[in-house]
Amino acid sequence: MNVLSAFQNDLFLSEEEKQTGFWVQDNLHIAHALSPLYASFQLPAMTYGTKQGFETLKLPIYQFVVKLADGKMYQQNIPFPGDVNDRLKEHQEAVKPLLPRLKPRLYEYVNEVFLPFYTEVKRNAERPLSLKEAEEKVKELHDFYKKAWQLHFEIVMPRSDLGMILEELYGALTGDENTAYVYDLLEGVMNKSLETDQALWELTDKVKRSGPLKQAFTDQKSEDIEANLLGTAEGREFLKNLQNFLDEYGYRSANSHEFIDETWVENPLHALSL
């Protein structure tokens, strides 16, 4: 089997696999059809990432295998091949030292792995690359995607253990049978998504308090808003503030699981429309 055939075999769900395995379409995380480019990164990375991450945490499941059928992602969960009870004991021992420092561990990954790579990607996007260099950068991105999904599961999965412990503690202290209520007590804790919302709200508040800015947004087609803002001094100042917002929070799209969608920083209309 050549390299291309092997790679395609890793991506596409065969008729034999459909008959012999239990595959579920993930409508929660990735319900849309994937572009071929994104699928070529996402599927091998997630399959690899679960195997590595689950082994690090000694989870009682071997890995998720994800493949493409009719353009959509399907997942098969591979059970741990050994004794599950023994594996659960290993898992508890592996996770126990991680629970008190989940947040510092997350920031270590962000600051030491993710942000340096993103900085390098941005730097490479702003300079000319030879064809050979571009090929190497694509391979590096593919490897990074595998590592990122491994770290994703290493970050996320221990939170499930912590949640169960938190529910048990809440029930023991309060006697409340509805232990899931404890999660309501965690709502509103600041995070990057809420920070983005707050910054966007502050821009909106500036519009509401300014006649010229408010007029630029009133009874206009969304594609005309930027042109209207450029027509006044206040509008031009607002666009500068918007660009500062986009420089910090604009590297996002409505669909995070895709490469082909526009990001906010590429097209300010997404933020302006909100």
N, C-alpha and C positions, 0 to 999 in steps of 0.2 A: 504494500500500500504506500503510495507516494505521500509527500507532505500535504499537498492540497486535499487529497482524499481523506487523509487522517483528520485534518482540520474540519472538513465538512462533516465527517462522521461525528465529531465532537459537538457540532452545532445543530444538526437536524435530527429530528425524531424519526426513526425508521419504522416501517410497517411491523417488523418483528418486535421492536421495543413496545409499540402500541399494544400488541397482543399479549406480551409477557410481563409487562410492568403496569403499575398503577400510577398514572400521570394526572396531575391536576393543574388546570390553568389558574395562574395567580392573578385574579381580578382585583385583589386588594392593592398590591404594590405596582404591578405593571399590567394594566388591563388592555393597553393599546397595542397595535401591531408595531413591531420594531423595525427600524431601518436596518438593512443588511450590515452597514458599517457598525452601528451601535451593538447589534446582536453579536458581532464577531468579537467584541470586547466583553460585553456583559455576561454572556453565557459561560465561556470558559473560566472567567474570573470568579463568578459566583460558585461554580462547581468546585474549583480549586480552593477558593477561600473558605468554604464550609468545611472541607476536609481538613485543612490546616488548622483553622480556628477551633473546630470541634475536638481535634486531637489535643490542642494546647489546653483546653478546658476540661478534657476527659469527659465529654458529654456522652450520654447513653444513646447516641445516634451517630452513624458513621459520616454521612454527608448528605447534602442535597445535590441531586443531579438535575440540571436545567437544560432544556433543549427547545428548539423551535419547530412549530408545526403550523402551517397556514399563517405564517408571519407572527404568531403569538407564542409567548413563553409558557412552557409546561414544566412542572417540577415533580420529581420523584424523590421520596425520602428513603434513604438506605439505612436500615437499622444496624446498630452495633452488632458485630458478629459474635462477640463473646458473652460472658455472663453479665446480664444487665445489673443485677444487684451489686456485684463487685465493682462494676463500672461506676455506679452511683456513688459508692464510697470514695472511689478515686476522684470523682467530680467534686464531691464535697471538700476533700482535702485540697484540691487544686484551686477552688474558688474562695475558700475561707480567707486566705490572706489578701485577696483582691477586694473584698467587699468594703473594708474601711476606707479605701482610696480609689474608688471608681472615678471620681471627678478629676483628681490629680493625674490619674493614669490616662484619662481621655485627653487632657491638655498636653500631656507628654507626647502622645501620638500626633496630635494636631500640630504642635510646635516643632517637633523633631522629624516628622515624616511628611505630613500633608502640606503644610505651608511652604517648606523649602522646595518641594516639588512643584507646587503651583507657581512659585516665584520663578523657577527655572523655565516652566512652560511659557509664562508671560514674556520672559526675556528672549526666548527662542522665537516667539511669535513676532517680535519687533526687530529681527535681524534676518538678513538673507541666509538661506541654508542651501548647501549643495544637495543634489539628489541623494547621495550616499548619507549625508548628515540627516536629511529628512527621514530616510528609511530607519536609521538608528533611533531617531526620536520617536517614531511610531512604535518600534519595538520596546523602547523604554516605557512608553505610555501603557502598552499592553501589560508589561510586567508590573507596573505600578497599580494597574487596575486589579490585578490578582492580589497584590499585597494589601490594597485598600479594602477589598472585600474580606480578606482574612481578619484584618484589624477591626472592621465593622462588626463582625460577629464576636470577636473577643471583647469588644466594648459593650455590645448590646446584651448578649446572653446572660452575663452575671446579674444584670438588672432584674431578670425574672426571678432569680434566687432571692435577691434582696426584697423584691415585692412580696414574695411568699412569707419571708421572715417578718416583714413589716405588718402584713395582714394578721399574722399569728399574734404578734406583740400587741397590736391594736385591740384584737378580740380579747386577749387575756386581761388587758388593762381596763377595758370599758364594758366587757360583757355583751357588746353589740354583735349580733349574729351576722349583720351585714358588714363584714370586714372590708369589703371593697370600698366602703365609704372613705377609708383612710386616704385614698387617692385624691379625693376632692380637696383634702387639706394641702395638697401639693400644687394645686392649680395657681397660676399667676406668678410662679417663680420665673425670674427673668432668664431668657435664653436668646440665642442669636435671632431666631424667627420673630420673637416678640420685640427685640431691639430694632429689627428692621421695620416692623409695624409702627413702633413708636416714632422712629425717625420720619416715616412717611406721614404719620398723623401730624407731626410738627410742621411739615411742609404744607399740608392741607390747611392747618390752622392759620398759616400766613396768608393763604389765599382768601380765607373767609374774612380776615380782618382788613383786607385791602380792596378798595373799589376797583382799580384798574386790573388787579390780578383776578378778582372775581369775575369781572366782565370778560376776560380772556377765556374763562372756562364756561361761561353761560351761553346756552343755546348755540353751541358750536359743534361741528363735527370734530371728532377726536383728532383727526389728522390736521386740523387747522389750529389747534391750541398752541403748538410751538411757534408757528408764524405769528400768531396774535401776541404772544409773550415778547417776541423780538421787537415788536412795535413800540414798546414803552421802556423807560429806564428801569422801572420796578420789575417789569417782566424779564429784562435781561439779567438783572440781579438775581431774580428767582431762578432763572435757568442755570446760573453759576452755582447756586445752592443745590439745585437738582443734580448737577454734575458731581458735586462733592458727595452727595448721597449715593449716586451710582458708582462712583469710584470705590466706595466702601461696601455697598450692599447690592450692586447691580450685576454681579456675576452669577446670575440665576435665571431660570426660565420657568414658565408655567409647568413644564414637564422636565423634571430633573433627570429622568431616565431616558435621555435621548441626546444625540449630538447635533441634530440638524435644526432644532428649534432656536429661534433668536433669543439672545439674552437681553436683559434690561439695559445693560451698558451698551449693547450694539444698537438698540432702538429705544430711546427715552419714552416713546409713545406708550409703552407698556406701563411705566410708572405714572405718566401723566393721565392715562385713562383711569387708573385707580384713584 
